Amino acid sequence: MMRRAGNRIAGIVPATAGLLYVLFYLYAIDDISLAHHRDWYAQFGAIPLEQALRMRSWFLFEGLGIVQLGPIVWLASPVNLLIAAVLGSLLAANVHGAMALRAAPAQCSHRGSGRIGTMAGGLPALFAGGACCAPSIILLLGIPGLGAFAGLFIWLIPVSALLLIGNRWLQRRLGAPPWLTISSSTN
């Protein structure tokens, strides 16, 4: 009974972290915002599919519609949602691997892995949300050389994805189980 509860928590925590990251990412790129009035509606026009693939900025795509659920307004952009879902899934897989490695320290301690290394692998995903708003923040702060820094921000999302994939690969080599395993035991 206790083992099943532990397995459930081991699945809920990474999934929650991934979902929260997706919401944070969409909020950071302004696809999710808060409205002062509380309406409930959805509006999708006859928008050609190629508009969904048009970039407003690097890794920031146009929306195809708008959905308001009370105070929450979502600019429905399928490509932005896909990017957020991929990064959120990678983050969730890294959290799952870190939790699994932490739960079995005897299995991974002889190979030189540490808790910091497995937990730090999720940090790059947090920086991906800054790809859209970091240049604006630097501009507001008035830091000279904005142009030099702005060229680096386009690499935050792909580098984050590659680091998350690399960290998950390292976790698997250290003995972390696959994220989506179906257990046949009922213990």
N, C-alpha and C positions, 0 to 999 in steps of 0.2 A: 504494500500500500504506500509506504513512504517512498519507495523507488519511483512509482508512477507519478507522485506529486513532484518529485525532483525532475523527472523527465519533462513534465508539463511546464515547469518553471524554466527549464533549460530551453524550451521552445518559445515560450511567451516573451522572455526578456529580449532575445535577439530580434524577434518580430516587432516588438514594441519599439526598440531602438531604431530599426529600419523605417518603420512607419513615421515615427517622430522626425527622423532625418528627412524623409520625403516632404513632410509638411513644412519643416524649417527651410528646406531648399526652395520650395515653391513660394514661401513667404519672402525669402531673401531676394528672389528674382522678381518679386512683385506680381506673381501669378495668383497668389492668394493675398487678399487684403481685407481690412475691416471697414465696414460702412457704418455711417451714423444712423441711417434708417434701416428698418428691419422688413425688407420685402422678401418675397419668395417667388423667384421666376428663373426661367432659363431662356436664353435667346441665341439661336443659331441661324445664321443667314445662309444664303446660297453662295458659299465661299468656295472657290476652287481649291482643290487639294494642293496645288503648287504654292498657295499662300502659307500653308502649314509648314512648308519646307523653306520659306523665306526667313532669313536671319535678321533680327533687329540689331544684334550684336553677336560676338563670338559665343556660340553655344546658347543662344537665347533666341527662340523662335516665335513667330507670330501666332496669335490665338485664332481659333475658329469660332468661338462663341463665348458667352459669359453666363455664369450660373451664380445666383445669389440665394443663399440659404440663411435667411435671417440676417445677422450682422456679418456673415462671411461671404465674400465675393471671390469667385474663382474665374480667372481668365482661362478658358479651356484651350490649352495648347497641347496637342498630343505628343509632339516631339519633346517639349520641356518635361511633360509628365513621364515619358519614356526615359529620359536622361536621369530624372530624379529617382525613378523606380530602379534603374540599374545601379546607381550609386547607393541607394538605400538597401538594396538586396546585398550588394557587396559588403556594406557596413554590417548588416545583420549577420552575414556569414562569418565575418571577422569576429564579431562579438561572440557568436556561437563557438567558434574555434578557441577563442581566448578563455571562455568559460569551461570548455571541455579540457583544455590543457591545465587550467588552474585546478580543476577538480581531480586531476590525476598527476600530481607533481612528481611522483616516483617515475612515471613513464617518460617524462620529458626532461627531468633534471640532469640526467646523465649526458644529454646532448648539448647542454649549455644554454638552453632556452630559459628565459626569465619571464616573470609576469609583466614587467615593463615592456618588453619587446612584443609580447602578444597583444597587449592592450594598446600600445602606441600605434599599432597598425591601422586602427580606425580613425586616427587623427587626420590623415590627408583628406578624408571625405568632408570633414568640417570646413576645410579651406575652399572646397569647390563652390560653395555658396557665395564666397567673396568674389568670384570671377565677374559678377555683374556689378556689384556695388562698391568694390574696393577702389576703383579709379575715382569714383565720385567722392569717397571719403578722403582720399589723398588730396583731391582738388580742394575740398572744403578746409582741410587742414593747412593748405597752402605750402605743401612740401615742394621745393624746387625739383625739377627733373621728373615731372609727372609722365612725360612721354617715355622716358627710359623704363619706368616701372609699369606703365600701361601695357607695353609689349609683352611683359611677363605674365600678365593676368590671363591671357588667352590659353595659357598652358595649364592653368590650375585644374580644370576638369579632367583633361586626358591624363595628366600626371597623377591626379588623385585616383582615378580608375586603375591605372597601371600599378600604383603602390598598393592599393587594396587587393588587387589580383595577386600580386607578388607576395604580400603578407599572408594571404589565405593559402597560397601554394606552400609557403614556408610552414604554416601551421599544420597542413596536411602531412608534410614530410616529418614533422615532429610528433605525429601521432594523433592529431585531432580527427575526429570522425567527419564524414561528409555531413553537410548541413541537413539535407532532407533524407534522412534514413527512416525506414519504416521498420519498427521493431515487431518481431513476430512473437516475442515472449510476453506472457501476461502476468509476470511476477510483480 
